[in-house]
Amino acid sequence: MDRKGKGCQKIEMVKMSNETNLQVTFSKRRAGLFKKASELSTLCDVDIAMIVFSPSKKAFSFGHPYVEKVIEDFICDNPPRDTSGAMTHIETHRNSRIHELNMILTQVINQLEIEKNRNA
C-alpha cells in the first residue's frame, strides 16, 4: 500500500530565523500556555505564576490569584491561602476574563505590527 502523504512526522525543534514568524508563533504559544495555566489553576484549585520573555525582551506574566502574591508566598514560604467561598469564584472569573482580554489585545497589537511591517 503506497502512502500519498507524509503523515505525522517529527519536526525538529530549532529557533525560527524569520523574526515576524518568530513573534507570531511566540504570541500564539504564549496564549496557549497561559490558557493551560488558567485551566490548571481552576481544575486543581492551585495558585500559579508564570513569567515569560518575548524574543523582543518584553515580559509577560500570568498568575492566579496574581503573580506578586504567588511569588511572595513562594519566597516567604507562606502556606497557600484558603480558596473556599463565592468571592474566590468571582475573583477567578474576573481574572480569567481580564486574561482573555489581554490575549485579544496582544493579538491585535501583533497583527497591527505585522501589517505595519508589511506596508513599510
VENJODA-V40884 format. One record per residue. RES is the residue in one small letter. PHI is phi in whole degrees, -180 to 180 (none if undefined). PSI is psi in degrees with one decimal (none if undefined). OMEGA is omega in radians with two decimals (NA if undefined). Layout:
RES:PHI:PSI:OMEGA
RES:PHI:PSI:OMEGA
This chain:
m:none:121.5:-3.13
d:-87:141.4:3.08
r:-90:136.7:3.13
k:-89:-34.0:-3.13
g:-115:178.2:-3.14
k:-88:-17.8:3.13
g:66:-157.0:3.13
c:-76:123.5:3.08
q:-129:152.2:3.11
k:-73:130.1:3.12
i:-101:127.5:-3.12
e:-70:134.0:-3.13
m:-90:102.1:3.09
v:-135:156.4:3.14
k:-64:138.6:3.13
m:-75:141.9:-3.11
s:-90:-29.7:-3.14
n:-80:116.9:-3.07
e:-63:-37.7:3.14
t:-65:-48.4:3.11
n:-62:-37.6:3.13
l:-61:-46.4:-3.12
q:-67:-42.2:3.13
v:-64:-45.9:3.13
t:-63:-41.5:3.10
f:-59:-47.4:-3.11
s:-62:-42.9:3.13
k:-67:-45.1:-3.14
r:-65:-39.7:3.13
r:-63:-43.9:3.12
a:-60:-43.2:3.12
g:-66:-39.5:3.12
l:-65:-43.7:3.12
f:-66:-35.8:3.10
k:-64:-43.3:3.11
k:-63:-39.0:3.11
a:-64:-40.3:3.10
s:-64:-42.6:3.12
e:-64:-42.3:3.12
l:-61:-43.2:3.13
s:-63:-43.6:-3.11
t:-70:-49.0:-3.06
l:-68:-37.9:-3.05
c:-103:0.4:3.12
d:54:54.1:-3.14
v:-122:155.8:3.00
d:-87:140.5:-3.07
i:-146:146.0:3.06
a:-141:139.3:3.10
m:-138:139.4:3.03
i:-131:126.0:3.10
v:-128:149.4:3.12
f:-113:131.4:-3.13
s:-74:168.4:3.07
p:-58:-25.3:3.12
s:-92:14.7:3.05
k:70:20.7:3.03
k:-86:139.5:-3.14
a:-92:137.4:3.05
f:-128:138.9:-3.09
s:-135:155.1:3.03
f:-139:136.9:3.10
g:-152:149.6:3.03
h:-136:116.8:0.14
p:-73:-37.6:2.95
y:-159:157.5:-2.97
v:-57:-48.4:-3.07
e:-59:-41.0:-3.13
k:-65:-45.0:-3.12
v:-65:-43.6:3.13
i:-65:-43.2:3.11
e:-60:-45.0:3.11
d:-63:-39.1:3.14
f:-66:-47.4:-3.11
i:-67:-42.5:-3.09
c:-86:-1.2:-3.13
d:57:39.7:3.09
n:-80:144.9:3.07
p:-69:156.2:3.13
p:-60:152.0:-3.14
r:-76:162.6:3.07
d:-76:122.4:-3.05
t:-108:22.6:3.14
s:-89:157.3:3.04
g:109:165.5:-3.08
a:-71:-33.8:-3.11
m:-63:-36.5:3.12
t:-64:-41.0:3.12
h:-63:-43.5:3.13
i:-64:-44.0:3.13
e:-63:-42.2:3.13
t:-63:-44.2:3.13
h:-63:-43.7:3.13
r:-62:-46.6:3.13
n:-62:-38.9:3.12
s:-64:-43.3:3.14
r:-65:-42.8:3.10
i:-60:-42.6:3.12
h:-62:-43.6:3.12
e:-61:-43.9:3.14
l:-66:-38.0:3.09
n:-64:-40.1:3.11
m:-64:-42.6:3.13
i:-63:-44.6:3.12
l:-60:-43.4:3.13
t:-62:-41.5:3.12
q:-65:-40.2:3.12
v:-65:-43.3:3.12
i:-62:-43.1:3.12
n:-64:-40.4:3.11
q:-65:-41.1:3.10
l:-63:-40.4:3.12
e:-64:-41.8:3.10
i:-63:-45.3:3.13
e:-64:-39.1:3.12
k:-63:-44.2:3.11
n:-68:-35.7:3.14
r:-67:-38.0:-3.10
n:-85:-11.0:-3.10
a:-79:none:NA
